[in-house]
Amino acid sequence: MPKRSFDMLVGTAPARILPANPKRKSYAIVNNGSAIIYLGGDAGVTVESGEPLLPGEMVSDDTDDEDVWAISGSADQDVRVTEIIKRE
């Protein structure tokens, strides 16, 4: 299966980590930073409403093909993302 991997910085403003993709088979997100990041399904994610991902933790999902957004209470948190795409 084709995959794409990348890293990005998440800070105190919501950032779209993955755009919606109907061809997505699964994804994995690793918090490689030093502070908690919070995940949600849209640009309204906040540190109060998002699902926390602690430093060093990973989350994966094989059912979600919608947008994935993140925010942190601290600037410049390193996030690693891998997305597996279904073959045509």
Order of alpha helices (4+ residues) and beta strands (2+ residues): beta-beta-beta-beta-beta-beta-beta-beta
